[in-house]
Amino acid sequence: MFVYILKRVLATIPVMLIVAIFVFLLLRLTPGDPAAILAGDAATPAQLDRIRERLGLNDPLLTQFFTWMGQLARGDLGVSLLSNTSVAGMVADRLGPTINIALMTIVISVALAVPMGVIAAWRHRTWVDFLVMSFSVLGFSVPVFVIGYILIQIFAIELRWVPVQGYKDPSEGFGAFFSRAILPSLTLATIYIALIARMTRASMLEVLGEDYIRTARAKGVRENVVLFRHALRNAAVPILTIIGTGFALLISGVVVTESVFNIPGIGRLTVDAILARDYPVIQAMILLTAGIYVFVNLLVDVSYSLFDPRIRY
Amino acid sequence: MLTMRSALKDARGLAAALLTGTALLAPGSLLAQEDETTITAVMHSGLRVLDPVITTAHITRNHGYMIYDVLTAVDADFKPQPQMADWEISEDNRTYTFTLREGLKFHDGAPVTGADVVASLKRWGKRDSGGQLIFDVTASLQSPDDKTVVWTLTEPFAPLLDVISKQSAVPPFIMPARVAETSADETITEYVGSGPFVFNEEEYEPGVNVTYEKFDDYVPRDEPASWMAGGKVVNVDRVVWTTMPDALTAINALSAGEIDYLEQVQIDLLPILESNPDVTVETRDELGYVTIGRPNHLLPPFDNKLIRQAAMAALDQESMLATMQGDPAYYNVCGAIFGCATPLGNEAGSEILTGGANIEKAKALLEEAGYDGTPIVLMAPTDVTSLINQPVVAAQALREAGFEVDMQSMDWQSLVQRRAQQNPVAEGGWNMFFTNWMVPEISDPLINVMVNGRGDDAWFGWPTDPRVEELRAAFVAAKDDASRNEIAVQIQEHVMDNVNYIMMGEYLIPQARRTAIRNMIPSPVPVFWNITKAAE
């Protein structure tokens, strides 16, 4: 297992290098000028050129690339062209809200979606199954910002149970954090509940038709044990895959939800940086996102063996 | 500052709390506004650039007024008034002597000296177009002692006080000399001013939040506050600017009392706020903004004056403003290139603009010019709400007049890069784009970059216009207001004839505040002195 993990970790190095080259070139080929954003609308072409010179944007592409790679090798993500602040600091500030909301969303989603999927499969082709699938279709179909606005209208404006917007770190008090994080988490969870419930139902339906399930029932094993210990465990691999992918998606940024609930997360940082052509921030964000995907995929692969003893590395 | 490690620790704590069922809903107090010593404001954009001299971005200028002070400042009558300093002018109008008032102190405790003022003005003079004109005729700028600054000119520059007192793009904020010695093409890295608020660097999150604290040692002037002049009396302990990218969220947050002030309200969302008795909607900036079209004078077909005139005849202010704003209460048909409500504002020769589209005249002009159907590349930004409609309305009007229009959609960043290209259209050039300005930014011939006629050194569009340069020089030399007004009329008539740019009218942006926020002074720049906040 250890050798497998080590191999996978080493394999990420060329992947990240290719991502870095690709991102660097893509950004330089995209039209846009960070100096123009920095200087504002009234700057003359001559002033812009002097600022570009200072920022190193007039250097040859190869020089710019190797300067950046040199910084990366030293663990330095560089400095934002606009705010002149450390990119690592900016990313760290935004990572907390994103990870916390993502975790809360995944916990809510798994807690609701897995039982829903199991019950839908168990009560296949009954009204329960129909209800779960209807919710699932709705969850996929309704745009996330509409769900967000509806939740804000009900819980923040009409009932006034929670604030409309904003984010507080858990270190400022769990109540303050939870009251602000619950609506965005529920909003995001709607999609993931739909996704995970469908996947659980499909996977469970396949497993519930297996001989060993019939044997367990014939031996008089209680139904909940059949469902959750025998069937769900064997149905877990595709469910874990979808949870892992969902988590990586959540971490890499959910810009619409972050905007609707005014959460200073990774998604907004990335979009703002792209609109301002803040190259060091965009490069860092895309590398981080790629890293998150690689890491989460590795975690998911490793976790297969916990649920399915037949899988060995 | 939250580190990566603490973020992960928090995340683990959260997971544990959720799993153990300790998550509880917030107590009611969480939903209340912060106390009455803090004002939470949602500004028009996030603060990312902290150097108010290197950029003309409005949010950075607003930040500048929070933490820095200025030597002199313009009041609500457009008159320069003493702020950090009083002045005397020599009889030959070539020497200005500024005397710093008592009690001026930077936030690090050091006194403000003449050396700080000299260094700040020199850096500003390298960035600001008006400042560059003054330094073109500067013989010396010196500080003979800590309290005095002497500015000697080679020839009189009558609007000197107007230029250094202007409220926008770019005011000469006074910084410590060690900061002001930073190159004018490089952003400063230390944010120490002598203004009424102190920048809280610890709590600053670029583009998200910025916190200002009252500077206890600030000594306000005795005069009442008026625009950027007068006594800057601070009545709250903290001001927090926060960014909300979603307009409806900001409206909801104001309605729920989570924020105190919303700098800009989308007009289609106004009814939500107007029905709330706890919220006041108003327009504190009565001058507002202008929207303009800029033709590229270097490339065909707009290198031909008649064709530029045809484009102007084809465009209709009313329909463009109505498409942008909807509600006529928030726009104003106006042909004055210096703004309709400014001292130099006049509408001479603008009937062609304000009288509605004249398609027949546009067609006749095109025929007279021998327009050969060269397509006009009209750049249309898709990601700036206040600029989305103008190219669409203009394209339709120009086509009706007989122009071939190639409207190209792009994001604003692509537009600002492309508009700097002087190449032919086939090699990345362009023919026209639209943009907006605050009225004070176009209110006189020295500030208004679009009437600069210095060819390659002019603003994008690059008109080579000796006549307008001659008039601008005459404006600088004019000795009194009457002469300046006369020259402003001549510039207006010339720009209408030469079509340096096309003024498409004025519009206003409403603001909203909780009714507990009182005594905000009317100003084009939202300022946070003078304001009081009552308990709700």
Interface residues (C-beta under 8 A of the other chain):
Chain A: P31 G32 D33 A36 I37 L38 A39 G40 D41 A42 A43 T44 P45 A46 Q47 L48 R50 I51 E53 R54 S80 L82 S83 N84 T85 A88 G89 M90 V91 A92 D93 L95 G96 I99 N100 L103 M104 V107 Y149 I152 A156 I157 R160 W161 V162 P163 V164 Q165 G166 D169 P170 S171 F174 G175 A176 F177 F178 S179 R180 I182 S259 V260 F261 N262 P264 R268 L269 D272 L275 A276 R277
Chain B: M1 L2 T3 M4 S6 A7 L8 D10 A11 G13 L14 A15 A17 L18 L19 T22 A23 L24 L25 A26 P27 L30 L31 G46 R48 V49 L50 I54 T55 T56 A57 T60 R127 S129 A169 S183 D185 E186 T187 T189 E205 P206 G207 V208 N209 T242 M244 P245 D246 L248 T249 N252 A253 S255 A256 E258 D383 M410 D411 W412 Q413 S414 V416 Q417 R418 A420 T435 W437 E441 V449 D456 D457 A458 W459 F460
